[in-house]
Amino acid sequence: MRSSGETTALLQADLSTLITALWFEIDHGDGSAASGFFTAGADLTFSRRTFHGTAEIDAVYRDRAARGPRVSRHLASNVHIRRHETDLVDVVSALVLYAQDGEPPIAATAPVLIADVFDRFVRAEHPDQAPRPWLIASRRIENRFLLPGDVLAVPTR
């Protein structure tokens, strides 16, 4: 039998892996598979702009890709479980974003954004059959540092 500490550590590792996999999809893909990390009715909020449901989340990343080539690296760290219930987990993580329009290699740059990311994960309806046992029901990205003049590739207002 696992102790509460072991269970929390395993859950934190699992959720950290999911967070990293989502950012990997956005950085190395075109974001077209990003909505697969969310529930059908999920909310995704960038600053003060919220998108509801996977159709709107898909549109965000379609619009991002339509802008043209972009190099980005979303670096997530400091994953912390704020609340844990049987089928729901609230997590906060830190995000450092390096991004710029164009083709790689891009000249070295400072991060365009440092943010706190608040995720609410819910257990998938059929976790044994789902590609991911946990899905994001809501994600809120709160900017903490933003480089003046830089353009984010997603709408924030």
Helices and strands as residue ranges (DSSP letters): H 4-28, G 34-37, E 38-46, E 49-52, H 53-66, E 70-85, E 88-101, E 113-123, E 134-146
